[in-house]
Amino acid sequence: MWKTIVVLTCLWLMACSPADPPKAHFTTYLTRVAKVLEAPAPVLQPPPALPALPAQRKLTIPVPRIRSGLIETLKLNHCDILGLVALHNSPLGKSQTSAWQFAYHFQFQQQLQQCLVQLTALPNTEQEEELPLLISWLNDLAQKKAPQLSLYYWNMMVAEPDIRDALSPASKSLAFSAQPGFQETLRAFQLFKRLHQSLAQASSAPFIIRDEETASLEQELSQALKGLYKNDYLGQLFYSLHASAHYLEQSIEFLSALDTLHCQGAQAIKGERLNNAMQHYYIKDIQAYLAQLDRQFVALAPLIATSLSPLEPQSAHKAQRMAAYRTTLASGLDSLIYVRYRDLTLEHAKVWQHFLKRCQLSPTRR
């Protein structure tokens, strides 16, 4: 008996938690307005699909390996990097994800640069005869590997499973009550932006990485990916803005019926009731939800745009394959999804402003 009650309760909760909360709230809002207008409420149509993130095989870039002989590789022992290289070349290292690969090459470059600084700072009396040759070889290795770091970063952003899952548009909206996952998503993309900026600066200057930026890169990256694991917040944010804009557009079309109200005599009471319906079901409910989504997207959008910006020609070429995705979802505050949402929000507000002014009603009256 108890198990039956639990199952029925779970089913009831699922039924009360629709996959598209904005649709449910817009339906209630328009139904209330339609009742006052004595008109049939519109049946809201679902939004069209958003552009998908292309398959990783279409976006990843093969990075050629820089090979060295055994004798040359042993020179890395001067820099305490051999253990790092051995782990990378082990079966475990070769099976790691693109984020781990990026972290390895970032750490390798960091330790290599630190080693070069230390070797070149040695007093002349301490320099061995082969030291200039060692420094020259290490410099050559650093110059060969430095440009590849941008490729490993790009591959991480388009191929790492947790990042791809986060960037993929969902088919479900965020709940009205709370939007869990925002802070974890924000922290992850703040890290990605910081890494992107470090690489961008390195492309126009000698590759120097500040210790405080990368001392715990592997740990930071691990925490970021942990925060994105099974976190569909961002995909739901995309869909929420998209769906809300779609329902705003349909609402605006329906609200053209407000023009039929003359606001005189008995219709003045209808005007008051319409104002009350708008205040209660849109301003206090839907608009509060949209304002929260707006703030969150404004915080995330520049980070996403920067994180997915190509750093060199090869990734720029691959980025063309995700042009529709980037234009719609990942172009900062110029993303089509946000521009459309903002335009329709303003247009919807103007419809009501025009009605309230025409009927001499206060927009703040409850």
N, C-alpha and C positions, 0 to 999 in steps of 0.2 A: 504493500500500500504506500509506504513512504517513498520507495523508489519511483512509483508511478507519479506521485505528487511532484517529486524533483524533476522528472522528465517533462511533465506538463508545464511546470514553472519555467524551465529552460526554453521550451518551445514558445511560451507566451512572451518571454523576454526577447527572443529572436524576432517574433512577429512585431514587437513594439520598437524594434531597432532596425528601421529600413536601411537598405544599402545606399539610398539617396535621400538623406535628411533634408537638403534644400527643397527637393520636389515636394515632400510632405508639408513643409512649412509654407512654401509658395502656394500650394493647393489650398491650404486652410485660409491663407490671406486673401486669395482671389475669390474663394467661395463666400467669404464674409462680405466682400465688396459686391459680388454678384447678387447676393441676397438683398442688399440695400437697393441696388439698381433694378431689382426684379428682372434679372437677365440670367440665362444659363451660364454657369461657371465654365471656363475653358478647360479642356482636357490637355494637360501639359505633355508635350512630346519629349522623348528622351534626347539628350544631346548627341551629336555625331561623335565618332571616335576621334581621339587625339592622335597626332603622329607618334608612331612607336619609335623607340630607340633601336636603330639598326642592329642586326646581329653582330657580335663581336668579331667574327671572321671577316666582316666587311670593313672593320674599323682599325683592327690591330696592325701594327707595323713590325715586320721581322727585323730584329736587330742583329747584325753580324757580330760574331764573337771575335774578340781580339786575342789571338793565340800567341803564346810565348813558349820557348823551349824550357826544358827542366832547369838548366843552369841559370837562365834569365829569371825564371820564376823564383828561384831560390834567393834572388836579390831582394825580393819582397820581405825577406826575413829581417832586413834592416829596419823595416817599418812596422813590424809585428802584424802583418796582414795575412801571413800564410794560413793561419787558422781560419780566418774569414773566407779565404779562397777555397780552402779544403772543404769547408761546409757547403759552400756554393756548388762545388763540383761533385758533391756526394749525391747518391740516389735521392736522399731526402731533399737536398737543395734543388735538384733538377725538377722535382715534382711540386715545388711550391707555386703559389699563385702569383699573379702579376704585381700585387702590392708588396709581397715579400721580395720579389726580384728588384723592384724599385728601391726598397729599403736597403738591400744589399749593396747595390751600385752607388747609392747615395753615401752610405757609410764607407765604402771602399774609397770613394773620391775624397771624402773628408779626411780619412786617416792618411791617405797618400799626400794630401796637401800639408797636413801637419808634419809629416815626416820630412818633406822637402824643406819646410821652414826650419826645422831643427837641424838638418844636415848642412844647409847653407849657412847657418849661424855658427857652425863650429869654428873655433880659432884655427888659424893656418897651421899651428903646431900640431893640432890634433887630426888634421886631414891626412888620410892615407893617399897613396899615389892613385889608387883606382877610384877615389871618392868623386872626382869631377866626372868620370865616366858614368858612375852610378847615378849621380844627380841628373846628368844628361838623359840617361835611359828612363829614369822615373818621370822627368819632365815630359819626355816624348809620350810615355804611356798615359800620363794625365791628360795631355792635349788630345790624344786619340779617344779617350773614354769620356771626356767632358761633354761633347756634343750628343753622345748617346743617352745621357741622363734624361734629356727632354723626351726622347722616344719611350723610355721606360715609364716616365710619368704619364705620358699619353696612354700607353697600354694599360696602365693601372686604372685610369679614369674610365676607360671604355670596356675593360674586360674583367676587372675585379668583380666577382659575383655580388657582393654586398653593395657595392657602389652602383652597379647596373640595376639591381633590384630597387634601390632607392630612387634612381633617376627615371625609372619606367612609370609612365602614367597608369594610375589605377582605374578601376571601373566602379569605384565606391567613394563616396564623399566623407569628409570628416564630420564627426558628430557635433551637434550644437553645444552640448554640455561641456566638453573638453576636447583638446587636440593633443593627446600624448605623442611624444616623439619629436617635438619641435626642438627642444634644447639639444638633444643628441645629434639631430641633423645639423643644427647650427654649428655646433662645435666641430663636427667632422668637416664641413665645408670651409670653416675658418682655417683649419689646418691645411686643406687642399689649396686654398688661395695663398696661404703663406709659402707653401712649397713652390707653387707656380711663380710667385714673385721672386723667390730666391733664384730659380732657374732663369727667369727672364733677365734679372740683373747679371747673372753669370754669363749670359750670351753676349753681353756688350762689354765685359771686363774679364780680367783673369778670374778663374773659378776659385772663389774664396767663400767658405761656409763658416759662419760664426758658430762657435761652440754652443752658445746658449740656444741656438735655433735647432740644433740637430743632435745634441748630446743624448736625447732619449727619443729619437725619431721612431725607432722600432716600437717602443712602448706607446708613444703617442698614436702611431698609425694603428696599432693593435686596439687601442681604446676607441679610436674613431670608428673602425670597422665593427667593433663590438656594439657600438651605439647604433649602427645602421643595420645590424643583423635582425632580420624579420621585423624591420621598422618600415612600414609602408606609409609613413606620415607624408613624405614629400609627394609621392605619387597621388595620394588622396588630396593633398593641397592643390595640385594641378587640376585634378578632376573637379574639386569643389568650386574653384574659380570658374572653370569652363562651364559646369552645369549651372551655376548661379547666373552667369551671363546669359546662358540660353533661356533660363526661366524669366529673367528680367526682360529679355526681348519679347517673349510671349506675353508678359504682363503689360508691357507698354502698348502692345497691339490691342489687348483687351480694354485697357484703361482709356482708349479713345472714346469709349461709351460715356465717360464723364462729361463730354461736351454736350450731351443731350440733356443734362440737368441744368435747369434755369435758375435754381437757387432762390426762387420767389415763392411766397406763400407756403403751401404745404411742402414744397420741394426744399425749402430752407432746412426743414428738419432732416431730410435725407442728406443734405450737405453736411450737417453736424454728425450724423451717424457714419457717413463715409470718412470724415476726418477722424472720428474715434477708431474706426476699423483700421485705417492706415497707421495711426499712432500705435495702436495696441499690437497689431499683427505684423506690421512691417518695421516701424521705427524701433520698438522695444525688443523685437524678436529677430527678424531677418537682418535688419541693418546692423544690429549689435554683433551678430555672427559674421557678417561680411567685413565689418571693421576689424575684427580679430584676424580674419584671413588676410586682409590687406596689410596689416602691420607685420605679420609673419612673412608674407611674400616679399615685402619691401626689405626686410632684414636679410632674407636668403638670396634673392634674385641676383644682386651684384656678385655674391660669392660663387654662385653656380656659373654665371657667365664667365667670370675670370678663370675658374677651375677648368672649364671646357674649352678655353681659347687655345688654339694651336700656338706652339712656340717656335716651330721651324717648318720649312716647306713640306716635308713628308706628312706631318700630321695635319697641315693645312689642306693638303690634297685629300686625305681621308675624311676631314671634317665636312667636305662638300657632300659626302654621302649621308650626312645627318643634317643637311641644310634645313629641311622642313622641321625637324625636331628642334634645332637650335633657334630658328626664327620664331617658332610658336612658344617654346617653353624656356629657353635658356639664353635669351638676349637681354638679361637684366630687366629693367623697368620698361624697356621697349619690346619685350616679349608680346607677341600678338594676343596671347591668352589674357595678359594683364591689361593691355591697351583696350581691348574689347570690353572687358569687365568694367573698367573705369568709365569708359564712354557710356555704356548702357546704365551704369549706376547714376551718372549725372543726368542722362536723358530721363530716366525714371523719376528722379527728384524734380526735374523741371515740369514734368506732367502734373505732378501734385502741386507744385508751387503755382502754376498757372491756374489750376482749379481753385485753390484756396484764395488766391488773389481775386479771381473773378467772383467768387462767392463771399468775399470779405470775411474769411474765416482765419483765425489765428493758427499758425503752424505749430504753436506750442501749447495749444489748448487741449486738455485731456477730457 
